[in-house]
Amino acid sequence: MSATLEQIKLLLLIVRNSVDKPFERLPPLWASTLANFSLVMGNPGHSAFDRCARLIIRSPSIDLLDLEWVVSLFKDHTIHRHEARLLAAQCIANSSPFHADLELLRRKRIINLFMEACSSSSAAGDVRINW
């Protein structure tokens, strides 16, 4: 079995471990994040593959009231920080957040991280995210 398939299976196991009640609905931000991560894990050549794989491996489950993976991508300081931040921005942009999700974004300061990533070149060689 390929390594990418194993990573995707691990991602699905994390989702299963995180859901408490049968047919529980995932928050849209988490659904978008998991969808984006599965696309990255299906492509080992993706620049964010290693970062996403590390996040998946160290997480036996996810807290649906915390977006630690998105925050971690925004705070990435590796050579691929632009791609990691772009992936985090896509996780937010591809969702249709409810009020509770917006509160989560505010509480975790993700909106501030998002705006900082879009408007500043905080590190040498970092490229602005253009929409």
C-alpha positions as CSV (number, residue, x, y, z in Angstrom):
1,M,0.0,0.0,0.0
2,S,1.4,3.4,-0.9
3,A,2.4,5.9,1.7
4,T,-0.1,8.5,0.5
5,L,-3.0,6.0,0.9
6,E,-1.8,5.3,4.4
7,Q,-1.8,9.0,5.2
8,I,-5.3,9.4,3.9
9,K,-6.5,6.4,5.9
10,L,-4.9,8.0,9.0
11,L,-6.7,11.2,8.2
12,L,-10.0,9.4,8.0
13,L,-9.2,7.6,11.3
14,I,-8.6,10.9,13.0
15,V,-12.0,12.1,11.8
16,R,-13.6,9.0,13.1
17,N,-11.9,9.4,16.5
18,S,-13.0,13.0,16.7
19,V,-16.8,12.5,16.2
20,D,-18.6,11.7,19.4
21,K,-22.2,11.1,18.2
22,P,-23.4,9.2,15.2
23,F,-24.1,11.5,12.2
24,E,-22.5,14.5,14.0
25,R,-22.0,17.3,11.6
26,L,-18.4,18.6,11.1
27,P,-18.1,22.4,11.3
28,P,-17.6,23.8,7.8
29,L,-14.1,25.1,8.6
30,W,-13.0,21.6,9.7
31,A,-14.7,20.0,6.7
32,S,-12.9,22.3,4.4
33,T,-9.6,21.8,6.2
34,L,-9.9,18.0,6.0
35,A,-10.8,18.2,2.3
36,N,-7.8,20.4,1.5
37,F,-5.5,18.1,3.6
38,S,-6.7,15.0,1.7
39,L,-5.9,16.7,-1.6
40,V,-2.4,17.5,-0.3
41,M,-1.9,14.0,1.0
42,G,-2.9,12.5,-2.4
43,N,0.0,14.4,-3.9
44,P,3.4,13.7,-2.3
45,G,5.0,16.3,-4.5
46,H,3.0,19.1,-3.0
47,S,5.1,21.6,-1.1
48,A,2.9,21.4,2.0
49,F,2.9,17.5,2.0
50,D,5.6,17.1,4.7
51,R,4.0,19.8,7.0
52,C,0.5,18.3,6.6
53,A,1.8,14.7,7.2
54,R,3.5,15.8,10.4
55,L,0.3,17.4,11.6
56,I,-1.7,14.3,10.8
57,I,0.8,11.9,12.4
58,R,0.9,13.8,15.7
59,S,-2.8,14.1,16.1
60,P,-4.8,11.0,17.1
61,S,-7.9,13.1,17.0
62,I,-9.0,16.7,16.4
63,D,-10.7,19.1,18.7
64,L,-13.7,20.3,16.6
65,L,-13.7,23.5,18.7
66,D,-10.0,24.3,17.8
67,L,-8.4,24.9,14.5
68,E,-4.8,24.0,15.5
69,W,-3.9,22.7,12.0
70,V,-4.9,26.0,10.3
71,V,-3.1,28.0,13.0
72,S,0.0,25.8,12.6
73,L,0.0,26.4,8.8
74,F,-0.2,30.2,9.2
75,K,2.7,30.1,11.7
76,D,4.9,28.0,9.5
77,H,8.4,29.3,9.2
78,T,9.9,26.8,6.9
79,I,11.1,27.4,3.4
80,H,7.6,26.5,2.1
81,R,5.8,29.0,4.4
82,H,4.0,30.8,1.5
83,E,2.4,27.5,0.3
84,A,1.5,26.6,3.9
85,R,-0.2,29.9,4.4
86,L,-1.9,29.7,1.1
87,L,-3.3,26.2,2.1
88,A,-4.5,27.7,5.4
89,A,-6.2,30.5,3.5
90,Q,-7.8,28.0,1.2
91,C,-9.2,26.1,4.1
92,I,-10.9,29.2,5.3
93,A,-12.0,30.5,1.9
94,N,-13.5,27.1,0.8
95,S,-15.8,26.9,3.8
96,S,-19.1,28.7,4.4
97,P,-18.6,29.4,8.1
98,F,-21.5,29.6,10.5
99,H,-21.6,32.0,13.4
100,A,-19.9,29.5,15.7
101,D,-17.1,29.1,13.2
102,L,-16.7,32.8,13.0
103,E,-16.4,32.9,16.8
104,L,-13.7,30.2,16.6
105,L,-11.8,32.3,14.0
106,R,-11.9,35.3,16.3
107,R,-11.0,33.4,19.4
108,K,-8.0,31.7,17.8
109,R,-6.9,35.0,16.2
110,I,-7.0,33.3,12.8
111,I,-8.5,36.4,11.2
112,N,-5.5,38.4,12.3
113,L,-3.1,35.7,11.1
114,F,-5.0,35.6,7.7
115,M,-4.8,39.4,7.3
116,E,-1.1,39.4,8.2
117,A,-0.3,36.7,5.7
118,C,-2.2,38.6,3.0
119,S,-0.9,42.1,3.6
120,S,2.7,41.8,4.8
121,S,5.9,40.1,3.7
122,S,6.9,39.3,7.3
123,A,10.0,37.3,6.3
124,A,12.6,37.7,3.6
125,G,11.5,36.1,0.4
126,D,7.9,35.6,1.5
127,V,5.4,36.4,-1.3
128,R,2.1,38.1,-0.7
129,I,-1.0,36.1,-1.1
130,N,-3.0,37.7,-4.0
131,W,-6.6,37.0,-4.5
